[in-house]
């Protein structure tokens, strides 16, 4: 167990070593047990977390606000449009000033080519931990919740288990690619054989792909890429299928929508789930485009763990806040 994470930022998934992520998991399971037993754990009494949102949220806001409260602290919800950021407050000023007001700064900023740099720039000038609530490259807290859920459902020894990370059709908008990128970076470290599936226009960032291959090699796991959803689902233990944008092909909204439209068949339905193992779990970070991205029968079915996954956002985030802000 790694015992000194105080003051650390969590922006990219590889910012914490495998051993440090294991520490987060140990603490998260302990806090989840305490909550189940109604035991108080005010580890961050009177601490305040600034939560700066440039992008709307349901689970992220709710789980961070509830989590810091369970820890005895308080969350300050700040929408970027209600600040002076548009009128000149720079990342340096946000880092310097919020770092003096608050005990931690959490930021969600998913604008393509902007979000990750913004969060890192704030972190450069902040004297308190900066936590990435999602940018256009990484979604580390979703990934920690996903790992926690997989450990709960599939046991601590994940070696030789097959996880599919697949693109899925969605009609709403070009969603960030941060979730699949975080998954392919983190999961090979814990023994999972990862199969990544997407149509040709939906490639992930080359440097992230290279890092994922490096992690798989280092931890002696498989990492393969296919362009066929059904082939990917074959004999899977874990199915994680969600939409993301064709951002490396085009950042134009209309052009992106036309490309997405070509792949309406990439839906997670009962027929495809039957290609996976009978006890395969279905995962999704939510919100899902129901009956477009995934059928009701699958997301509401016996193999779905999406609500446990959503709950584990709170426990994983509590663990990181307790370890970094304490």
N, C-alpha and C positions, 0 to 999 in steps of 0.2 A: 504494500500500500504506500502510495506517495503522500507525504504528510505536509507538504508546504506548497499550496497553490494560491496562498494569499496574495492579492494584488495582480494576479495574472489576467490578461485579456483572453477571450475566446472569440476569435473572428473566423479563422479557417479551421476545418476539421482536423488538420494535422498539427495545429498549435499545441494540442495535448498529446503526449506520447500514449502508446497503447496502455502502459501501466497507469498513467494518469486517468485515462478513460475508465479503466477498471476501478479505480478509486471512486470516480463519479458514480459508477454503477453500484458499488458497495454502499455508498452514502444514500443514493436514491432509493434502493431497496429498504434500507433502514428507516428512512423518513416515511416511505409508503407504509411500512409496518406500524410505525408510530401513529400515523393518521388513522389506520384501520382500528387501532386500539384506543383512539381518542386521547393519546398522550401528547401534551404540548411540547413543542420544540422551538422556543423563542431564541434561536441562535443568533439572529440579527436584530435584536431589540433596538428600536430607535434608529435603525439604519434606513436610508431613503434611496430608492432606485429611480433614476430618471428614465422614462421610456419614451423615446423620440420616434414617432412614426411618420414616414413619408409615404406609406402604403397601408391600405386598410387591413384590418385584422379581426378575427373572431377568437380562435383558439390561442394565438400568441399573446394577445392582450389579456384575455381572461386567465390564462395559466400563469403568466408572470405576475399579474396583480394578486391572484389568490396565493401564489407561492410565497411572495415576499411578505404577505400578511401572515401566513402560517408561521413564517420565520420570525415574526414579531416586528417586522419593519413596515414600510409604507411605499407605495408606488405613486409617482407623479406622472400621469398620462399627458403627453405633450404631442399635439399634432403639428407637423412642421408648418402648415398653413396658418396656424394661430400664433406663430413666432415671427421674429424679425429676420429670419434666415433669408427670405426672398428679398429683403431690403438691405442686405449687407452683412449679416452675421456670418462669419467664415467658420470652417471646421476648427480652425485654431481657437477662435473665440468660444465656440461651443465646448471644446475640450478643456480649455483653461477655466472657463467660468462655471460650467456644469460640474467640472471636476472639483471645484471648491464648494459648490452648494450641496452636492450629492455624494453618496458613498459608492455608487456604481452608475454607469451609463449604458443603457441598452438601446440599440438603434435598429430600425427596419427600413431599408432603402434599397429597392430592387431595380431602379432605373438602369438600363443597359449601359455599361461602360462608366457608370457614375457611382453606384451604391457602394461597392467594395472600397473604392478609393476614398470616398467620403468617410466611411467608418474607420479606416486605417489612419486617415488624417486627423480625425478627432482623437483617436487613441494616442497618437504621437504627442499630443499636448495635454492629455488628461493625467491627473495624478491618481485616479481611481480606475478600477477595472472597467473595460469596455466590452460589452457582450453583443454579439451579432444576432439579432432576432430574425435575420434573413437579408441577404443581398442577392445580386444577380449571379454570384458564383457559388456561394455556400449557404446552407441552412443547417448549421451544426446542432441546434437544439432539437429540431425535428429528427435528425439522425440519431441523437442520443436516446430520444424517446423510442425510436424504431428499434434500436439495439436492445434496449431494456425489454421491449415487448417480445422480441425474438428470443431473448434469454428466458423469459417467463414461459413462452409457449413451446420452445424447442430444447430447453435445457442448456446447461453451461458449456457442454462440449458440442460446438457447432461444426467441427471438422467433417468434411464430406457431405455436408448439407448444401443443397443447391438453392441459390436465391436468384430469382429473375427480377431484373429492373427493366421494365418495358415502357416504351412510349405508348400512349393510348390516345384515341381521338377525343377531342373536346371542341365544342363550338363557341365557347365564351370569348377567349382572347388568347394571345400568345403568352402562355404562362412562363414564369422563370424556369431556368434549367438547374437551379440550385439544389433541388431535392435529389435528382438522380446523381448529380456530381458529388454531393456529400456521401451518398450511399456507396458509390463505387470506390471512394477513398477510404471509408471507415470499415466497411464490412469484411474485406479480405483480411484485415488485421486480426479478426476474430474467428478465422478458420472457414468462413463461408466461401464456396465456389460461386462466383458471380457471373451470370450471363446477362449481358446488356443487349437489348433489342430495340431497334428504331428504324423507321424508313430513312432512305438516303439523305433527305434534306434536314434531318433532325440530329445531326452530329453534336457531340458535346465538345467542350474546349480542348484543343490538342494537349495543352500542358497538364490539364486535369487527367486526361486519358493516360498520359505518360506516367503521371504520379500513381494512378490506380494500378497500372501494370507493374510499377516498381514495388508497391505495397504487396501485391499478390505474389511477386517473386520472392520478396523478403520473408513473407510469412507462409510460403510454400502452398499457396492456394491457386485455384484456376480463375482466370478472367478472360472471358471470350465475348466477342461481339457478333451478333447475327442480325439479319434484316427481315426475319420472319417471326411473328408473334407466336404462332402455333408451335414452331420448332423450339422456341425459347421455353414455352410452358411445359414441355415434355419432362415428366418426372421431377418437377420442381417441388421443393419443400416449402418455399416461401415465394409468393407472387406479389410483386409490388409494381403495379401498373398505373401510370398517371401521364397526363399530358404535359408537354413543354413546348416552347416555341422554337421555330426554325431560325433562331437568331443568327447563326453563323452562315445561313443561306441568304436571309433578307431581314432587315429590321423594319421594312415597310408593312404597316398593319394590313392593308388590303391584299398585298402580295402574299403575306403570311397566311391570311385566311383562305386564299385560293389553294395554297399548298396543303394546308390542313384538311381541306374538303376532300382531297384525293384519297384520304385514308380512313374513310368512315368505317371500314371493316375492322379497324383496330380497336375493337370494343372487348372488354372483359366480360364474357358471358358464361353460362353454365357449361356449354360445349367445350370451350377452351379450358375452363377450370378442371374439367374431367381429364384433360391431358396431364395435369399435374398429379402428384401423389394424393391418395384419398384424404390424408390428414394435412394437406397443404393449407397454409394460412394465407388469406387475402389481406393485403395492407394498402392503405391510401392515406395521405396526410390530411385530406379534406380541405376545402369542399370539393366534392366530385360532381361532375355533370352527369346526373343520373339518367340511365338508359341511352346515353351517348358515349360516355367514357366507360361506364360499368353498368350492368343491369341491376335492377332492384333485387333480383333473386340472388345475385352474388354478394352485393354489399350488405344486404340484410340477412344473408344466409348463414349457416352454421360454421363455415370456414372463415368468415370475416372477423377481424379483430380490430376494426377501425376505432371503436369507442375505447377499448383498453389502450390502444395506441395514443389516442387523444388525451386520455387521463395521464398517461405516463409523461407527456410533455411537462406537466406540473411537477411531478416528482423529480425528473431529471434536472429541470431548471432550478428547483429548490436546492438540489445537491450542488450544482455549480455555483449558485449565489452564496450558499453557506461556506463553500471552500474558498471562493475568491474574495468575497466581501467581508468575511469574518475578521 
